[in-house]
Structure formats: structure tokens, C-alpha cells
Amino acid sequence: MKIIVDAMGGDNAPLEIVRGALRAAQARPELELVLTGREPEVRAAAEQCGGLGPRVTVVHASQVIDMHDDPATAFKVKKDSSMTVGLTLLRDGQGDAFVSAGSTGALLSAGTLIVKRIRGIRRAAMAPLVPTAGQGLVLVDCGANAECTPEYLVQFAYLGSFYAARVLGRERPRVGLLNIGSEASKGDRLRLETYPLLQAAGEAGRLHFIGNIEAKEAVKGGCDVVVADGFSGNVMLKSIEGTGSFLGKELKGMFLKNLGTKVAALLVKSGLDAFRDRLNPDTVGGTPFLGLQKTVIKAHGSSGARAIENAIYQAVRAVEADLPGEIQRNIQWMRVEL
């Protein structure tokens, strides 16, 4: 399997990106990696990590898309950017998946127009794995599509369900529609129009739809997939991230208060470390763009080596699951006539 990595994307490029990629290559001998970026800089970073190795190659790209570029047009203006070159290689069959920590908007635009959406899918969606009281949930969409139609949300439900089942191994993933209450009569026009469509898919056995779900119940582990428009989904995601950060700081301050609490901290250190690791985005690695013809993974902008390594493993699992193929085989159920 060949994974293409944008070596120049993100705050810590290229050193941390290259380091993470090389770690993945060393750990998984079946992998081939292609690093796109300014070749002298990429090779210099690789030398700091012990060299490229036999299964890692570099494809030169002279330009870099940064956070100040217009995300909608950056890949067209900078046609020789590491992101554009990498996605073009993916489109042309010279790799099985693409990983980038670069601009989210640019990656979404470029992925949609270079790799292209699966025919029949209206919008590609971002679907991060969010930590919850259970095994975590797939939140789709989390910001790519601020304004949605009922058809978009129905398709998001299928995309998230397929991802949870095939990539995460969830049996009959429970799909909930993010809303302000669990009753079918709750919500705005978008939610009220979407609910019966998801209910019909559930009654037909194509989705395990459990109805509306409030954010607090989702965080308690009430479902495996949360369906939302990008605006609401992003608010939920940022709220969870902020709450996790707040709790982490409060716990640290509590345990460092005096000698007695420091001793207590030592006694529960393994549990605290596990809790912190669950909230650490580096553990997951990245967010998939669902609905594209090939696998594209967006790692967060501040990714270090561990995040990139895990994003590559995430891409491997998605390729092995043949997620685009599963979507294509079920596309007839994902079209909605309103």
C-alpha cells in the first residue's frame, strides 16, 4: 500500500511530518510512502531522522499553500504546491491515500476538484472521531458544510455509518440526528424535514437510526454517529475540545495543590495518563473527508510526529476497508427526492 504525505503542510513541517512518516514506514514494512514538498528541505529533515529508507520517496513540489492563501483557489494558483501535487498523484493512481496537515479549506476544495466526489454524493464531509464516555463517536459534518439540505444530512448519516462500521469495526452503528431535544417534533425546519427521511432509512434496515439526540447524551456515549450541519457540528466539536482542555487543567491544578494531593496524583497517574491520551487529538491522527473517490485524511495543523504517524495508520485502515467502494455500492439509497 502506498500513502502520499504532504511534507510541507502544517505548523511543524517539514521535520515533524517527515519524522512521523518515517516512523510509520519503520513500523509497517508493507507500506510505501511518498513525501511531496521542496525536495532539499524534505531530504534535510529526513537526514535529521536517520535517512529516508528504502520504501520512502520524495516528489518535488516547489510551492507551499499556507494559512494566508485563499482556500478556495490556492491549489489553482499554486499548481506546484505540495498539496496539489500530492492530490494529483492520488487522482492518477500513484497512491492509495493522501495525508496532509495543511489548510483545511484548501484541502477540501482541492480534494473535491482534483480527486472529486463519488458520483451522487452532494458534498464531501469531515468526520472526526470524538472522544465520549463510550468508544467515541463519528461527528459528520464538523465544519465543511455550514449550510445543508435534508439530502446532505441523509448522506452524512450513511457516510458516517459506513465509516463507523467498516473502519472502526462498530456493529450496526447507532446514528443520531443532533438536535435540541429527543422528540421528533423538536428542531428547526432542516431537522424536521430530515428526521422522517432518516426514520424511513431506519425502518428499511439500511441505517440504525435512533432518532434525535442532544449533544450531552451523545457525549455520554448515546450513539456511534452524530449527524449535523457543519455549523452545529463545529460548535459541538469545539465545545468538547474546550471542555476537555478545561477539565485537564483543573485536574492538574487540583493534584498539584499540596503534598497530599501530589501523593494522590502518583497513585492515580496511570488513569490520568489514559484520560489525557483519550483527549489528545494526536492519538487519532486526523479527520477523514468522506464522500471523495479516494481516501484523504486531514491531520490537525499543529500535528507532531505522533499525529502524522497515526494519521497514516488511519489512512491505511480506510483503504483496507474500501470505504469509497462501499459508498458507491449503496449510492442508490443515498439519493433523496424532495
C-alpha positions in Angstrom: 0.0 0.0 0.0 1.3 3.5 -0.9 0.4 6.5 1.2 1.2 10.0 -0.1 2.1 12.6 2.6 2.1 16.4 2.2 5.5 17.0 3.8 5.1 20.8 3.8 1.6 21.1 5.4 1.1 22.2 9.0 2.9 24.3 11.6 5.7 21.8 12.2 6.6 21.0 8.6 8.7 19.5 7.3 10.6 18.0 10.2 7.7 16.6 12.3 5.8 15.5 9.2 8.8 13.6 7.9 9.6 12.1 11.3 6.1 10.8 11.7 6.1 9.4 8.2 9.4 7.6 8.7 8.2 6.1 12.0 5.1 4.7 10.2 7.4 3.3 7.5 9.6 1.6 10.0 6.7 0.2 12.0 4.7 -1.1 9.0 7.1 -2.8 6.5 4.2 -3.3 4.0 3.9 0.5 3.5 5.4 2.6 0.8 5.4 6.4 1.4 5.6 9.3 -1.0 6.6 12.7 0.5 5.6 15.7 -1.5 7.4 19.0 -0.9 10.5 21.0 -1.5 12.9 18.2 -2.0 16.1 19.8 -0.4 14.1 20.6 2.7 12.4 17.2 2.9 15.7 15.4 2.5 17.4 17.5 5.1 14.6 16.8 7.5 14.9 13.1 6.7 18.6 13.2 7.4 17.9 14.5 10.9 15.7 11.4 11.4 18.3 8.9 10.1 17.6 9.0 6.4 14.7 8.2 4.1 15.0 4.4 4.0 14.2 2.1 1.1 10.4 2.5 0.9 10.2 6.2 1.1 10.5 8.5 -1.9 10.3 12.3 -2.4 8.4 14.0 -5.2 9.5 17.6 -5.6 6.9 20.4 -5.3 8.3 23.9 -5.3 5.3 25.7 -3.6 3.5 25.6 -0.3 -0.1 26.5 0.5 -0.2 28.4 3.8 -2.9 29.6 6.0 -3.0 33.1 4.4 -3.9 31.8 1.0 -7.5 31.8 -0.2 -8.6 28.2 0.5 -11.0 28.1 -2.5 -8.4 29.0 -5.1 -5.0 28.3 -3.5 -4.5 24.9 -5.2 -5.2 26.5 -8.6 -2.9 29.5 -8.0 -0.1 27.3 -6.6 -0.3 24.4 -9.0 3.1 23.1 -7.9 2.3 23.1 -4.2 2.9 20.0 -2.1 -0.8 19.6 -1.6 -1.8 20.0 -5.2 1.0 17.7 -6.4 0.1 15.0 -3.8 -3.7 15.1 -4.6 -2.9 14.9 -8.3 -0.7 11.8 -7.7 -3.6 10.3 -5.7 -6.1 11.0 -8.5 -3.8 9.5 -11.1 -3.5 6.2 -9.2 0.1 6.7 -7.9 -1.0 6.3 -4.3 -3.9 4.8 -2.3 -4.4 7.7 0.2 -3.3 11.2 0.9 -2.5 12.8 4.3 -2.0 16.5 5.0 -1.8 18.8 8.0 -2.2 21.8 5.7 -5.1 24.3 5.3 -8.4 22.6 5.9 -10.3 24.7 3.4 -7.7 24.3 0.7 -7.6 20.6 1.2 -11.4 20.3 1.0 -11.5 22.4 -2.2 -8.6 20.7 -3.8 -9.8 17.2 -2.8 -13.3 17.9 -4.2 -12.0 19.3 -7.5 -8.9 17.1 -8.1 -9.8 13.8 -6.6 -13.5 14.5 -7.0 -16.6 13.3 -5.1 -18.1 10.0 -5.6 -20.9 10.4 -8.2 -24.2 11.1 -6.5 -22.6 12.5 -3.3 -23.7 16.1 -3.0 -21.0 17.3 -0.6 -17.9 15.8 0.9 -18.0 15.9 4.7 -15.5 16.0 7.6 -15.9 13.2 10.1 -13.7 13.3 13.2 -13.7 10.6 15.9 -14.8 12.5 19.0 -13.9 11.1 22.5 -17.0 10.2 24.5 -17.9 8.0 27.5 -18.1 5.0 25.1 -15.7 4.2 22.3 -16.0 7.7 20.8 -18.4 8.9 18.1 -18.1 9.9 14.4 -19.3 13.5 14.1 -20.3 14.3 10.5 -20.2 17.1 9.4 -17.9 19.1 11.7 -17.4 22.2 9.6 -17.1 21.6 5.9 -20.7 22.4 5.1 -22.2 25.2 7.2 -25.5 25.3 5.2 -27.1 22.0 4.5 -30.2 20.4 2.9 -32.0 17.4 4.2 -30.4 15.3 1.5 -26.9 16.4 2.7 -27.8 15.2 6.2 -29.2 11.9 5.0 -26.0 11.3 3.0 -23.9 12.3 6.0 -25.7 9.6 8.0 -24.8 6.9 5.5 -21.2 8.2 5.2 -20.7 8.2 9.0 -22.4 4.8 9.4 -20.2 3.2 6.7 -17.1 4.7 8.3 -18.0 3.6 11.8 -18.8 0.0 10.6 -16.0 -0.7 8.2 -13.2 1.4 9.6 -13.9 1.4 13.3 -15.5 -2.0 13.5 -18.8 -0.9 15.1 -21.6 -3.4 14.6 -24.8 -1.7 13.5 -23.6 1.8 14.3 -26.3 3.9 16.1 -27.0 7.0 14.2 -28.4 10.1 15.9 -29.5 13.4 14.5 -28.1 16.3 16.5 -31.0 18.3 17.9 -32.2 20.4 20.8 -34.3 17.6 22.1 -35.0 13.9 21.5 -38.7 14.3 20.5 -39.4 14.0 16.7 -41.2 17.3 16.9 -38.2 19.3 18.0 -35.8 21.4 16.0 -35.8 23.8 13.1 -37.0 23.2 9.6 -33.9 21.4 8.5 -34.1 18.9 11.4 -37.9 18.4 11.0 -37.5 17.6 7.3 -34.5 15.3 7.8 -36.0 13.3 10.6 -38.6 11.3 8.6 -36.1 10.6 5.9 -33.7 9.0 8.4 -36.6 7.3 10.1 -37.6 5.7 6.7 -34.0 4.6 6.1 -34.0 3.0 9.6 -37.3 1.2 9.1 -36.0 -0.2 5.8 -33.0 -1.6 7.7 -30.4 0.5 5.8 -29.4 2.6 8.9 -29.7 2.0 12.6 -31.3 5.4 13.3 -32.1 6.0 16.9 -33.8 9.4 16.5 -32.8 12.9 17.6 -30.0 13.2 20.1 -28.9 16.0 22.3 -25.2 16.8 22.5 -25.0 15.9 26.2 -26.4 12.5 25.5 -24.0 11.9 22.6 -21.0 12.8 24.8 -22.3 10.2 27.3 -22.0 7.5 24.6 -25.6 7.5 23.4 -24.7 6.9 19.8 -21.9 6.0 17.4 -22.6 8.6 14.7 -23.9 12.1 15.1 -25.3 13.8 12.0 -25.2 17.6 11.9 -24.9 20.5 9.6 -21.3 21.8 9.6 -22.1 24.9 11.7 -23.8 22.9 14.5 -21.3 20.2 14.3 -18.4 22.6 14.6 -19.9 24.2 17.7 -20.3 20.8 19.3 -16.7 19.8 18.4 -15.1 23.0 19.7 -17.2 22.8 22.9 -16.0 19.2 23.6 -12.4 20.2 22.9 -12.7 23.3 25.2 -14.3 21.3 27.9 -11.6 18.6 27.7 -8.9 21.2 27.9 -10.6 22.9 30.9 -11.0 19.7 32.8 -7.4 18.7 32.1 -6.1 22.0 33.6 -8.4 21.9 36.5 -7.4 18.3 37.4 -3.7 19.2 37.1 -4.2 22.2 39.4 -6.1 20.1 41.9 -3.5 17.4 42.1 -0.6 19.9 42.4 -2.2 21.9 45.2 -0.2 20.4 48.1 1.9 17.4 49.2 -1.1 15.3 49.9 -2.7 15.8 46.5 0.7 15.2 44.8 0.9 11.8 46.5 -2.6 11.1 45.4 -1.6 12.1 41.8 1.1 9.5 41.9 -1.4 6.8 42.9 -3.7 7.6 40.0 -1.1 8.6 37.5 -1.8 5.7 35.0 -5.5 6.6 35.0 -4.8 10.3 34.5 -2.4 9.5 31.6 -5.0 7.3 29.9 -7.6 10.1 30.3 -5.3 12.7 28.9 -4.4 10.4 26.0 -8.1 9.9 25.1 -8.5 13.7 24.8 -5.3 14.1 22.8 -6.1 14.6 19.0 -2.6 13.1 18.2 -4.0 9.7 19.3 -6.5 9.6 16.5 -4.2 11.4 14.0 -6.7 13.1 11.7 -10.1 13.6 10.2 -11.3 11.8 7.0 -13.0 13.6 4.2 -15.9 11.3 3.4 -17.5 11.1 0.0 -14.4 11.5 -2.1 -13.3 8.9 -4.7 -10.1 8.2 -2.8 -9.1 8.4 0.9 -8.0 11.8 2.1 -7.1 12.4 5.7 -6.7 15.9 7.3 -4.3 16.0 10.2 -4.6 19.0 12.6 -2.4 22.0 11.8 -0.2 21.6 14.9 0.5 17.9 14.3 3.7 16.5 15.6 5.3 13.2 14.5 2.9 11.1 16.6 -0.2 12.6 15.0 1.2 12.2 11.5 2.1 8.5 12.2 -1.4 7.8 13.5 -3.0 9.7 10.6 -1.1 7.4 8.2 -2.4 4.3 10.1 -5.9 5.8 9.9 -5.5 6.2 6.1 -4.4 2.6 5.9 -7.5 1.3 7.7 -9.7 3.4 5.4 -8.1 2.0 2.3 -8.3 -1.6 3.6 -12.0 -1.1 4.4 -12.6 0.1 0.8 -14.8 2.9 2.1 -15.3 4.6 -1.3 -16.4 1.2 -2.8 -18.9 0.7 0.0 -20.4 4.2 -0.6 -20.6 3.5 -4.4 -22.4 0.2 -3.8 -25.0 1.9 -1.7 -25.4 5.2 -3.6 -28.9 4.4 -4.8 -30.2 4.6 -1.2 -28.5 7.9 -0.6 -30.3 9.9 -3.2 -33.3 11.8 -1.8 -36.3 13.1 -3.8 -37.9 16.0 -2.0 
